[in-house]
Amino acid sequence: MDNLPDTLDWSLIPAFLAVADTGSLSAAARRLGTSQPTIGRQIKQLEDQVATPLFTRHPRGLVLSPAGRALLPAAHDMQTAARALSLTAAGQDQTLRGTVRLTASKIVAHYILPPIIAQIRRAEPQIAIDLVPSDSAENLLFREADIALRMFRSTQLDIVTRHLGDLPVAVFAARRYLDRHGRPETPEQMLTHSLIGYDRSDLILRGMRDLGYPATREWFAIRCDDQPTYFELVRAGCGLGFGQRHLIDRDPELEVIDLNLPIPGLPLWLAAPQATRHTPRIARIWDLLTRALPAVLS
């Protein structure tokens, strides 16, 4: 594999990397938004060009052959270089018209961003918005998004960040639940209620432990990681939960439970690749978000 042919078609590398990562043609096709036969043809073309099989079939799917494993580091390097080239090219666009891809957590995308995006569209109708609700961290350097709203500060190099403030968090429940089961007045009384927690995420567990309560997964009668669903479970009267204060306050069916607990807020960060941060349309959306979002932090 040291002497790759000069005629190697670099456009086949994404298919190779997708199959290497997912272990199947069908999963690679879903990732790349194409068909399984197309991925299969691209892998065959690449294997013909390097004159050796890159994958072997196993009961669990496709596994890299020795030659495929040897090619993998160079393929990753090519992918990184191509994305850097794409970012640099995108950063040269000086027009305000175009599309900005914005990613945020599901609950922020669901409950906070729609009215803000409506304001943005009124101010800049020539800029289209792709909104990507996701609780996973989209890789900005891979052009998965132009701007990210995150609950943590990005540690990636070449990413520009801005801390907008902290979203206040409170214990809350549906009024009808509290009317039936009573309103706890102390943290100890809270623990006698049905609690709604997270499933795989340990965010609530760590928060309670930081406050001195040895919380375990079994403390929670219902567990769900999807934030909009979590919010609706509390709203339906399933028990007590933890949520963003501004969402609770605007819903007359919900009630904040004041237990005098020093619950830390959720930090809200804007992030964008340095290479494209000052592209006019991205800079404009960044500025409009910076102006609009602090209102939800108060």
Secondary structure as UniProt FT lines:
FT   TURN            6..7
FT   HELIX           10..12
FT   HELIX           13..22
FT   HELIX           25..32
FT   HELIX           36..50
FT   STRAND          55..58
FT   TURN            59..60
FT   STRAND          61..64
FT   HELIX           66..90
FT   TURN            91..92
FT   STRAND          98..104
FT   HELIX           106..111
FT   HELIX           113..123
FT   TURN            125..126
FT   STRAND          127..133
FT   HELIX           140..142
FT   STRAND          147..150
FT   TURN            157..158
FT   STRAND          159..167
FT   STRAND          169..174
FT   HELIX           175..181
FT   HELIX           187..190
FT   TURN            191..192
FT   STRAND          195..197
FT   HELIX           203..210
FT   TURN            211..212
FT   HELIX           217..219
FT   STRAND          222..223
FT   HELIX           227..235
FT   TURN            236..237
FT   STRAND          240..244
FT   HELIX           245..249
FT   TURN            252..253
FT   STRAND          254..257
FT   STRAND          266..273
FT   TURN            274..278
FT   HELIX           280..292
FT   HELIX           293..296
//
